[in-house]
Amino acid sequence: MARAVSTRRKIGFTIAAWAVGLAIFFPILWTILTSFKTEAEAISSPPSFLFFDWTLENYTTVQERSNYFRHFWNSVVISLGSTLLGLLIAIPAAWSMAFVPGKRTKDVLMWMLSTKMLPPVGVLIPIYLIFRDVGLLDTKTGLVIVLTLINLPIIVWMLYTYFKEIPGEILEAARMDGASLRNEIIHVLTPMAVPGIASTLLLNVILAWNEAFWTLNLTAAKSAPLTAFIASYSSPEGLFYAKLSAASTMAIAPILILGWFSQKQLVRGLTFGAVK
Amino acid sequence: MTQTTRALLGATALCGLAAAAQAETLTIATVNNGDMIRMQGLASDFTDQHPDIELEWVTLEENVLRQRVTTDIATRGGQYDVMTIGTYEVPIWAQQGWLVALDDLPEEYDVDDLLPSIREGLSVDGSLYAVPFYGESSMVMYRTDLAEAAGVEFPEAPTWDFIKEAAAAMTDKENEVYGICMRGKAGWGENTAFITSMANSYGARWFDENWMPQFDSEAWQTAFSDYLMLQNEYGAPGAANNGFNENLALFQQGKCGMWIDATVAASFVTNPDDSTVADSVGFALAPDNGLGKRGNWLWAWSLGIPAGTDAEDAAKTFVAWATSKEYAELVAENEGWANVPPGTRTSLYENPAYLDAASFAEMTLESIKAADPKNPTVDPVPYTGIQFVAIPEFQGIGTAVGQQFAAALAGQKSAEEALQAAQDLTMQEMQAAGYIQ
């Protein structure tokens, strides 16, 4: 009897999990399907789900109109660059907070997190002026710097949480064996925290890839990433939903594929230390 | 002089020559709409004529573009050499000294050929600060087949009373046909633009001559009550979420008896590739109430040059090309006369080939002519602009007021409460901005 209830609950949870998963994925699926419709079919009512004349016309138009690969390359450089620079700064910072905490460490962590609570538009003009004066407007370097700074609190927090799970005794033993601080971080701490660092890296790449406020406001023609590519297909006067969907699909495809292939790593890292 | 010094000097001279020979690059910020995209496709004609000028395009959604170019021009960021701006920005930016005056365009440009109301909207103190790429007003688009079936005969210049009768006669909710579709989505460029234009024809105005908000006037009460009645009785369900694109989709699918909106929509609804009702669309002027003002607006997407650009001459050459008569002929040659950017030049409306190709041409011209941005209301006002008030604070106030209008349409508050809230918030903002002491 108990087994029957347990099986029934398991089936129920499985169905519920699939329903939630599909509900979350549905907007993406709808965007992908719309990208294969004509503009007239994209707005038809009632909408057709699968039975319509599939066309690649929107992808052809988008390819002809825009330099997709330039935007793609800018996205790759900006998201990877800001993530690697962020990790370089955050690993030592998280190490010090996790293993040699001071009286104010918790306050510092909270203060770092509080910077995420400020609406970005509140600092747009000062940052824009600084970028203008130092010649960083519409440069990939400028975006790498600003995205690093924006995502740094999250990286530090995530790494701090992972590092806290690593027994301090192991690092002490390394020190007893004569390891320098640099060796301790690179050869002892980092290999043990690989799942956490990997998931932080992946999550930060995704966040930087999707970041739209700064990438739209600080770029023009040269360093605009895929967010600007999508924005160029949105129109308040004219129905271009199918083309917009094609552009969106092309923009999210790389990160979707990356997320798909690294989901095990991502989940492992995100649940690292969740159950003791 | 040593050989090394000579070599260095030679190299420097070569570098200088190379730099001089390099093409000048113009960065152009623009919106995503059919006419602008067409211009990008035809831009090779310009670069062939001017091999020393290269063009870089930054295409953005309207609101993003507005935020982006405003930030850049206000901080003198210098990222753009040509900006696509509207009739709202031009007078404000020109007064700030942010735009280059375009009074020295070549004679063959024929600046006198620009439609007077459009030229007026882009000028400050007699100087032109942007050149129009395409212009639009608003008008009534209606289904001729539904009108005939309902026994309604549309005049060229209907009144609001006629619109109410026609909407009632054409509504068939069982078959999902709604007598009238109008903007309801909140935003200064969405419902606020529509309702402001409608209210102008009822004798309402945003401010009196001392900048005192006027939402508590009887004219506003009547105009807004009529708007709500039309939307609630004969409009599409969920109208509070419908903007230009949503109504365009409804009209193209045959679900609107009438649609009052931008004249630029005429080419969309009569295009058989996208519209199921392309062969049964008629046009009429925006309605009035016999007070001398029609409920139509005026807008022109225009090309302006930010002051301080280091490519001013090249930018002038480009904007003159993009808005010239020759460009219109180039579009006609490649894409047909119906696709020529409308609403900017008198000569276009004297061209029989264009009039033949565009059934909506005459009504578009009449609508634009009927709009007067310098005298938009029945009673005098201290501002210019028909569907907007050309002051920097308007974007924020207009959107907040639009949210009140949308709340009333959604049934969250009454018409009186929405107008009172609009009055209070406008008063507060105008006091904070120093217009009212």
HADDOCK unambig.tbl for C-alpha pairs under 7 A between the chains (distance, minus, plus):
assign (segid A and resid 40 and name CA) (segid B and resid 274 and name CA) 5.23 0.50 0.50
assign (segid A and resid 43 and name CA) (segid B and resid 249 and name CA) 6.34 0.50 0.50
assign (segid A and resid 129 and name CA) (segid B and resid 75 and name CA) 6.80 0.50 0.50
assign (segid A and resid 132 and name CA) (segid B and resid 77 and name CA) 5.86 0.50 0.50
assign (segid A and resid 217 and name CA) (segid B and resid 68 and name CA) 5.83 0.50 0.50
assign (segid A and resid 220 and name CA) (segid B and resid 58 and name CA) 6.17 0.50 0.50
assign (segid A and resid 220 and name CA) (segid B and resid 79 and name CA) 6.69 0.50 0.50
assign (segid A and resid 221 and name CA) (segid B and resid 56 and name CA) 6.43 0.50 0.50
assign (segid A and resid 221 and name CA) (segid B and resid 57 and name CA) 6.54 0.50 0.50
assign (segid A and resid 221 and name CA) (segid B and resid 58 and name CA) 5.57 0.50 0.50
assign (segid A and resid 231 and name CA) (segid B and resid 60 and name CA) 5.44 0.50 0.50
assign (segid A and resid 231 and name CA) (segid B and resid 61 and name CA) 5.64 0.50 0.50
assign (segid A and resid 232 and name CA) (segid B and resid 32 and name CA) 6.15 0.50 0.50
assign (segid A and resid 232 and name CA) (segid B and resid 59 and name CA) 4.82 0.50 0.50
assign (segid A and resid 232 and name CA) (segid B and resid 60 and name CA) 4.25 0.50 0.50
assign (segid A and resid 232 and name CA) (segid B and resid 61 and name CA) 5.81 0.50 0.50
assign (segid A and resid 233 and name CA) (segid B and resid 32 and name CA) 6.27 0.50 0.50
assign (segid A and resid 234 and name CA) (segid B and resid 32 and name CA) 6.68 0.50 0.50
assign (segid A and resid 234 and name CA) (segid B and resid 61 and name CA) 5.15 0.50 0.50
assign (segid A and resid 235 and name CA) (segid B and resid 32 and name CA) 5.48 0.50 0.50
assign (segid A and resid 235 and name CA) (segid B and resid 33 and name CA) 6.32 0.50 0.50
assign (segid A and resid 235 and name CA) (segid B and resid 61 and name CA) 5.55 0.50 0.50
assign (segid A and resid 235 and name CA) (segid B and resid 62 and name CA) 6.89 0.50 0.50
assign (segid A and resid 236 and name CA) (segid B and resid 62 and name CA) 6.87 0.50 0.50
assign (segid A and resid 236 and name CA) (segid B and resid 244 and name CA) 6.98 0.50 0.50
assign (segid A and resid 236 and name CA) (segid B and resid 245 and name CA) 6.46 0.50 0.50
assign (segid A and resid 237 and name CA) (segid B and resid 33 and name CA) 6.67 0.50 0.50
assign (segid A and resid 237 and name CA) (segid B and resid 244 and name CA) 6.40 0.50 0.50
assign (segid A and resid 237 and name CA) (segid B and resid 245 and name CA) 6.21 0.50 0.50
assign (segid A and resid 238 and name CA) (segid B and resid 33 and name CA) 6.60 0.50 0.50
assign (segid A and resid 238 and name CA) (segid B and resid 245 and name CA) 6.15 0.50 0.50
assign (segid A and resid 239 and name CA) (segid B and resid 245 and name CA) 6.17 0.50 0.50
